Amino acid sequence: AKTAERIVEYRQKNGPFKKIEELMNVRGVGEKNFLKLKPHLSVATAKTDHDHQPQL
């Protein structure tokens, strides 16, 4: 649970992850853990306000 909290804190300070490798910047997620998780990770592009506006 501590690692999850640190991931949330990192995102609050730095915004969404742009590359999965950025996860290694989070304290507690070293290369070893990252390599275990890598097959399960992906990064999606963030939606902008434009994506939510009604079409005319």
Phi and psi restraints in degrees (range 20) as a CNS / XPLOR table:
assign (resid 1 and name C) (resid 2 and name N)
       (resid 2 and name CA) (resid 2 and name C) 1.0 -61.4 20.0 2
assign (resid 2 and name N) (resid 2 and name CA)
       (resid 2 and name C) (resid 3 and name N) 1.0 -42.2 20.0 2
assign (resid 2 and name C) (resid 3 and name N)
       (resid 3 and name CA) (resid 3 and name C) 1.0 -64.3 20.0 2
assign (resid 3 and name N) (resid 3 and name CA)
       (resid 3 and name C) (resid 4 and name N) 1.0 -41.0 20.0 2
assign (resid 3 and name C) (resid 4 and name N)
       (resid 4 and name CA) (resid 4 and name C) 1.0 -61.4 20.0 2
assign (resid 4 and name N) (resid 4 and name CA)
       (resid 4 and name C) (resid 5 and name N) 1.0 -41.7 20.0 2
assign (resid 4 and name C) (resid 5 and name N)
       (resid 5 and name CA) (resid 5 and name C) 1.0 -62.0 20.0 2
assign (resid 5 and name N) (resid 5 and name CA)
       (resid 5 and name C) (resid 6 and name N) 1.0 -41.1 20.0 2
assign (resid 5 and name C) (resid 6 and name N)
       (resid 6 and name CA) (resid 6 and name C) 1.0 -66.4 20.0 2
assign (resid 6 and name N) (resid 6 and name CA)
       (resid 6 and name C) (resid 7 and name N) 1.0 -35.9 20.0 2
assign (resid 6 and name C) (resid 7 and name N)
       (resid 7 and name CA) (resid 7 and name C) 1.0 -64.5 20.0 2
assign (resid 7 and name N) (resid 7 and name CA)
       (resid 7 and name C) (resid 8 and name N) 1.0 -44.2 20.0 2
assign (resid 7 and name C) (resid 8 and name N)
       (resid 8 and name CA) (resid 8 and name C) 1.0 -62.6 20.0 2
assign (resid 8 and name N) (resid 8 and name CA)
       (resid 8 and name C) (resid 9 and name N) 1.0 -44.7 20.0 2
assign (resid 8 and name C) (resid 9 and name N)
       (resid 9 and name CA) (resid 9 and name C) 1.0 -60.4 20.0 2
assign (resid 9 and name N) (resid 9 and name CA)
       (resid 9 and name C) (resid 10 and name N) 1.0 -42.8 20.0 2
assign (resid 9 and name C) (resid 10 and name N)
       (resid 10 and name CA) (resid 10 and name C) 1.0 -60.7 20.0 2
assign (resid 10 and name N) (resid 10 and name CA)
       (resid 10 and name C) (resid 11 and name N) 1.0 -44.4 20.0 2
assign (resid 10 and name C) (resid 11 and name N)
       (resid 11 and name CA) (resid 11 and name C) 1.0 -65.9 20.0 2
assign (resid 11 and name N) (resid 11 and name CA)
       (resid 11 and name C) (resid 12 and name N) 1.0 -37.0 20.0 2
assign (resid 11 and name C) (resid 12 and name N)
       (resid 12 and name CA) (resid 12 and name C) 1.0 -64.5 20.0 2
assign (resid 12 and name N) (resid 12 and name CA)
       (resid 12 and name C) (resid 13 and name N) 1.0 -37.1 20.0 2
assign (resid 12 and name C) (resid 13 and name N)
       (resid 13 and name CA) (resid 13 and name C) 1.0 -80.5 20.0 2
assign (resid 13 and name N) (resid 13 and name CA)
       (resid 13 and name C) (resid 14 and name N) 1.0 -36.1 20.0 2
assign (resid 13 and name C) (resid 14 and name N)
       (resid 14 and name CA) (resid 14 and name C) 1.0 -114.0 20.0 2
assign (resid 14 and name N) (resid 14 and name CA)
       (resid 14 and name C) (resid 15 and name N) 1.0 -5.2 20.0 2
assign (resid 14 and name C) (resid 15 and name N)
       (resid 15 and name CA) (resid 15 and name C) 1.0 84.1 20.0 2
assign (resid 15 and name N) (resid 15 and name CA)
       (resid 15 and name C) (resid 16 and name N) 1.0 -177.6 20.0 2
assign (resid 15 and name C) (resid 16 and name N)
       (resid 16 and name CA) (resid 16 and name C) 1.0 -64.7 20.0 2
assign (resid 16 and name N) (resid 16 and name CA)
       (resid 16 and name C) (resid 17 and name N) 1.0 153.1 20.0 2
assign (resid 16 and name C) (resid 17 and name N)
       (resid 17 and name CA) (resid 17 and name C) 1.0 -67.9 20.0 2
assign (resid 17 and name N) (resid 17 and name CA)
       (resid 17 and name C) (resid 18 and name N) 1.0 136.3 20.0 2
assign (resid 17 and name C) (resid 18 and name N)
       (resid 18 and name CA) (resid 18 and name C) 1.0 -97.2 20.0 2
assign (resid 18 and name N) (resid 18 and name CA)
       (resid 18 and name C) (resid 19 and name N) 1.0 -28.5 20.0 2
assign (resid 18 and name C) (resid 19 and name N)
       (resid 19 and name CA) (resid 19 and name C) 1.0 -136.8 20.0 2
assign (resid 19 and name N) (resid 19 and name CA)
       (resid 19 and name C) (resid 20 and name N) 1.0 145.9 20.0 2
assign (resid 19 and name C) (resid 20 and name N)
       (resid 20 and name CA) (resid 20 and name C) 1.0 -62.4 20.0 2
assign (resid 20 and name N) (resid 20 and name CA)
       (resid 20 and name C) (resid 21 and name N) 1.0 -27.3 20.0 2
assign (resid 20 and name C) (resid 21 and name N)
       (resid 21 and name CA) (resid 21 and name C) 1.0 -63.3 20.0 2
assign (resid 21 and name N) (resid 21 and name CA)
       (resid 21 and name C) (resid 22 and name N) 1.0 -22.9 20.0 2
assign (resid 21 and name C) (resid 22 and name N)
       (resid 22 and name CA) (resid 22 and name C) 1.0 -62.1 20.0 2
assign (resid 22 and name N) (resid 22 and name CA)
       (resid 22 and name C) (resid 23 and name N) 1.0 -21.1 20.0 2
assign (resid 22 and name C) (resid 23 and name N)
       (resid 23 and name CA) (resid 23 and name C) 1.0 -58.8 20.0 2
assign (resid 23 and name N) (resid 23 and name CA)
       (resid 23 and name C) (resid 24 and name N) 1.0 -28.6 20.0 2
assign (resid 23 and name C) (resid 24 and name N)
       (resid 24 and name CA) (resid 24 and name C) 1.0 -69.1 20.0 2
assign (resid 24 and name N) (resid 24 and name CA)
       (resid 24 and name C) (resid 25 and name N) 1.0 -12.2 20.0 2
assign (resid 24 and name C) (resid 25 and name N)
       (resid 25 and name CA) (resid 25 and name C) 1.0 -76.7 20.0 2
assign (resid 25 and name N) (resid 25 and name CA)
       (resid 25 and name C) (resid 26 and name N) 1.0 -11.9 20.0 2
assign (resid 25 and name C) (resid 26 and name N)
       (resid 26 and name CA) (resid 26 and name C) 1.0 -83.6 20.0 2
assign (resid 26 and name N) (resid 26 and name CA)
       (resid 26 and name C) (resid 27 and name N) 1.0 129.2 20.0 2
assign (resid 26 and name C) (resid 27 and name N)
       (resid 27 and name CA) (resid 27 and name C) 1.0 -58.2 20.0 2
assign (resid 27 and name N) (resid 27 and name CA)
       (resid 27 and name C) (resid 28 and name N) 1.0 130.5 20.0 2
assign (resid 27 and name C) (resid 28 and name N)
       (resid 28 and name CA) (resid 28 and name C) 1.0 98.7 20.0 2
assign (resid 28 and name N) (resid 28 and name CA)
       (resid 28 and name C) (resid 29 and name N) 1.0 -11.2 20.0 2
assign (resid 28 and name C) (resid 29 and name N)
       (resid 29 and name CA) (resid 29 and name C) 1.0 -111.1 20.0 2
assign (resid 29 and name N) (resid 29 and name CA)
       (resid 29 and name C) (resid 30 and name N) 1.0 91.0 20.0 2
assign (resid 29 and name C) (resid 30 and name N)
       (resid 30 and name CA) (resid 30 and name C) 1.0 -88.7 20.0 2
assign (resid 30 and name N) (resid 30 and name CA)
       (resid 30 and name C) (resid 31 and name N) 1.0 -175.5 20.0 2
assign (resid 30 and name C) (resid 31 and name N)
       (resid 31 and name CA) (resid 31 and name C) 1.0 -61.3 20.0 2
assign (resid 31 and name N) (resid 31 and name CA)
       (resid 31 and name C) (resid 32 and name N) 1.0 -39.8 20.0 2
assign (resid 31 and name C) (resid 32 and name N)
       (resid 32 and name CA) (resid 32 and name C) 1.0 -60.7 20.0 2
assign (resid 32 and name N) (resid 32 and name CA)
       (resid 32 and name C) (resid 33 and name N) 1.0 -49.6 20.0 2
assign (resid 32 and name C) (resid 33 and name N)
       (resid 33 and name CA) (resid 33 and name C) 1.0 -66.3 20.0 2
assign (resid 33 and name N) (resid 33 and name CA)
       (resid 33 and name C) (resid 34 and name N) 1.0 -40.3 20.0 2
assign (resid 33 and name C) (resid 34 and name N)
       (resid 34 and name CA) (resid 34 and name C) 1.0 -58.4 20.0 2
assign (resid 34 and name N) (resid 34 and name CA)
       (resid 34 and name C) (resid 35 and name N) 1.0 -46.2 20.0 2
assign (resid 34 and name C) (resid 35 and name N)
       (resid 35 and name CA) (resid 35 and name C) 1.0 -64.0 20.0 2
assign (resid 35 and name N) (resid 35 and name CA)
       (resid 35 and name C) (resid 36 and name N) 1.0 -32.3 20.0 2
assign (resid 35 and name C) (resid 36 and name N)
       (resid 36 and name CA) (resid 36 and name C) 1.0 -68.2 20.0 2
assign (resid 36 and name N) (resid 36 and name CA)
       (resid 36 and name C) (resid 37 and name N) 1.0 -38.3 20.0 2
assign (resid 36 and name C) (resid 37 and name N)
       (resid 37 and name CA) (resid 37 and name C) 1.0 -84.1 20.0 2
assign (resid 37 and name N) (resid 37 and name CA)
       (resid 37 and name C) (resid 38 and name N) 1.0 -23.8 20.0 2
assign (resid 37 and name C) (resid 38 and name N)
       (resid 38 and name CA) (resid 38 and name C) 1.0 -47.7 20.0 2
assign (resid 38 and name N) (resid 38 and name CA)
       (resid 38 and name C) (resid 39 and name N) 1.0 -44.0 20.0 2
assign (resid 38 and name C) (resid 39 and name N)
       (resid 39 and name CA) (resid 39 and name C) 1.0 -62.2 20.0 2
assign (resid 39 and name N) (resid 39 and name CA)
       (resid 39 and name C) (resid 40 and name N) 1.0 -17.8 20.0 2
assign (resid 39 and name C) (resid 40 and name N)
       (resid 40 and name CA) (resid 40 and name C) 1.0 -103.3 20.0 2
assign (resid 40 and name N) (resid 40 and name CA)
       (resid 40 and name C) (resid 41 and name N) 1.0 1.2 20.0 2
assign (resid 40 and name C) (resid 41 and name N)
       (resid 41 and name CA) (resid 41 and name C) 1.0 -101.6 20.0 2
assign (resid 41 and name N) (resid 41 and name CA)
       (resid 41 and name C) (resid 42 and name N) 1.0 148.6 20.0 2
assign (resid 41 and name C) (resid 42 and name N)
       (resid 42 and name CA) (resid 42 and name C) 1.0 -154.5 20.0 2
assign (resid 42 and name N) (resid 42 and name CA)
       (resid 42 and name C) (resid 43 and name N) 1.0 159.5 20.0 2
assign (resid 42 and name C) (resid 43 and name N)
       (resid 43 and name CA) (resid 43 and name C) 1.0 -124.8 20.0 2
assign (resid 43 and name N) (resid 43 and name CA)
       (resid 43 and name C) (resid 44 and name N) 1.0 126.9 20.0 2
assign (resid 43 and name C) (resid 44 and name N)
       (resid 44 and name CA) (resid 44 and name C) 1.0 -103.7 20.0 2
assign (resid 44 and name N) (resid 44 and name CA)
       (resid 44 and name C) (resid 45 and name N) 1.0 151.6 20.0 2
assign (resid 44 and name C) (resid 45 and name N)
       (resid 45 and name CA) (resid 45 and name C) 1.0 -71.1 20.0 2
assign (resid 45 and name N) (resid 45 and name CA)
       (resid 45 and name C) (resid 46 and name N) 1.0 142.5 20.0 2
assign (resid 45 and name C) (resid 46 and name N)
       (resid 46 and name CA) (resid 46 and name C) 1.0 -73.7 20.0 2
assign (resid 46 and name N) (resid 46 and name CA)
       (resid 46 and name C) (resid 47 and name N) 1.0 143.3 20.0 2
assign (resid 46 and name C) (resid 47 and name N)
       (resid 47 and name CA) (resid 47 and name C) 1.0 -79.8 20.0 2
assign (resid 47 and name N) (resid 47 and name CA)
       (resid 47 and name C) (resid 48 and name N) 1.0 143.7 20.0 2
assign (resid 47 and name C) (resid 48 and name N)
       (resid 48 and name CA) (resid 48 and name C) 1.0 -100.5 20.0 2
assign (resid 48 and name N) (resid 48 and name CA)
       (resid 48 and name C) (resid 49 and name N) 1.0 169.7 20.0 2
assign (resid 48 and name C) (resid 49 and name N)
       (resid 49 and name CA) (resid 49 and name C) 1.0 -59.2 20.0 2
assign (resid 49 and name N) (resid 49 and name CA)
       (resid 49 and name C) (resid 50 and name N) 1.0 -32.7 20.0 2
assign (resid 49 and name C) (resid 50 and name N)
       (resid 50 and name CA) (resid 50 and name C) 1.0 -58.3 20.0 2
assign (resid 50 and name N) (resid 50 and name CA)
       (resid 50 and name C) (resid 51 and name N) 1.0 -35.5 20.0 2
assign (resid 50 and name C) (resid 51 and name N)
       (resid 51 and name CA) (resid 51 and name C) 1.0 -65.7 20.0 2
assign (resid 51 and name N) (resid 51 and name CA)
       (resid 51 and name C) (resid 52 and name N) 1.0 -20.8 20.0 2
assign (resid 51 and name C) (resid 52 and name N)
       (resid 52 and name CA) (resid 52 and name C) 1.0 -102.8 20.0 2
assign (resid 52 and name N) (resid 52 and name CA)
       (resid 52 and name C) (resid 53 and name N) 1.0 -2.4 20.0 2
assign (resid 52 and name C) (resid 53 and name N)
       (resid 53 and name CA) (resid 53 and name C) 1.0 -81.5 20.0 2
assign (resid 53 and name N) (resid 53 and name CA)
       (resid 53 and name C) (resid 54 and name N) 1.0 142.2 20.0 2
assign (resid 53 and name C) (resid 54 and name N)
       (resid 54 and name CA) (resid 54 and name C) 1.0 -65.6 20.0 2
assign (resid 54 and name N) (resid 54 and name CA)
       (resid 54 and name C) (resid 55 and name N) 1.0 147.7 20.0 2
assign (resid 54 and name C) (resid 55 and name N)
       (resid 55 and name CA) (resid 55 and name C) 1.0 -87.6 20.0 2
assign (resid 55 and name N) (resid 55 and name CA)
       (resid 55 and name C) (resid 56 and name N) 1.0 144.1 20.0 2
